[in-house]
Amino acid sequence: MAALTDPDLLFAPETRSLARDLYAGVKDLPIVSPHGHTDPRWYALNEPFPDPAQLLIVPDHYIFRMLFSQGVRLEELGVPTLDGSPVETDGRAIWRRFAEHYYLFRGTPTRLWLDHVFEHLFGIEEPLTATSADRIYDTIATLLQRDDYRPRALFERFNIEVIATTEGALDDLKWHRTIRDSGWNGRVVTAYRPDAVVDPDFEGFASNLDRLGEITGCNTGRWSGYLDAHRKRRAYFKEFGATSSDHGHPTAETANLSDVAAEDLFNRIRSGSEDERERKLFRAQMLTEMAKMSRDDALVMQIHPGSWRNHSPSVFQRFGRDKGFDIPTRTDYVTALKPLLDCVGLERDLTIILFTLDETSYARELAPLAGVYPALKLGPAWWFHDSPEGMRRFREMTTETAGFYNTVGFNDDTRAFPSIPARHDVARRVDCAFLARLVAEHRLREEEAHELARELAYSLAKKAYRL
């Protein structure tokens, strides 16, 4: 039976030989995963993963959004409801339903990642179908009970040098403390995600600010105390290895108000202002405030704007956040970021990494901005564009203006732990194929391509994220 993944995956015939050589030099490099959403509890407790469905299907919105689009209910896939109403809990039943619909993923990056996981992690070369579903389920379920398939063992097998999780500003980081105190050598760090205490539209915002004050001892009823609370939490996160903050705002809009105006705005927001313009302005001001704090405490700032979160209110109300109904929107960067850049954009020791879900902004806005402002770097193709085509478009549309060294390599940005090696493998293959094409066109020397392949796969991420 043929393998699920071909050794020449993503290599064009005309440059295949050189792409193979470039890939051979980077395929076994350690994985640096500087931004993602895996659960630190896994590494802290090191318990066996649950059944195959709970590991691979239930937490992965890439999978269940596709199935939902074809009429499969989220309850049938075991996705938990907010009110605790019943959902499917039989892992085998969930797996069978997934297998029956696996054909839906033909041509998608999800299919590439899953086939890689099946073959390289579980030794499965039989295609997943309704007929093979039980056999594959049993194979995976049996392996998951072995000690060498526990989280820490897989971390080491995946050759992960460092992985960053993402925790909210109110998180006590107890799992990171458990990891640190365990004596295990795996490097798992956190990242500071303050959305719940900077976005007035975040559910429970007022009580979140109260809680922020309680855990920091700062008066979050006042502007100065609120900012001090952020500084304290950022310092606390740094104690657990944080080198970055992360900001998932609806837009890239920033503001640079005077201290007096910012304090006045905060007072209105703290009092529960329902004025949409004021709430947007507060989010915008807080991006600039976070950038100023990054200038002071050296946390790398990541901005992930442009997603209309929870586009379906009924799904949000029933299942909560991160259930696949986040949709890309058109995003402005040149005008939106100007107040922040006027404030800190020329800082050479500050790193702000920009991501986008609006590919039309690559060549028009993002590459020119990153190609001149010392503080700016471009994050890799993100989320809906984390695909071979998306990665190629990113390189084609940004390299001419921003070059390679105003980008930050690759990060997998995933909750799906088993897919991390697959995602990095795809990124390395795409970059090697792109570099091979530049060599074939006599735009790059072969020795430079080998150096760049290593930078893109490993070194740039370490440098950008200060790891």
Beta strands, then each sheet from edge to edge (+ up, - down):
strand 1: 31-33
strand 2: 160-164
strand 3: 167-168
strand 4: 188-189
strand 5: 192-193
strand 6: 244-247
strand 7: 300-303
strand 8: 307-308
strand 9: 327-328
strand 10: 352-354
strand 11: 376-378
sheet 1: 1+ 2+ 4+
sheet 2: 3+ 5+
sheet 3: 6+ 7+ 10+ 11+
sheet 4: 8+ 9-
end
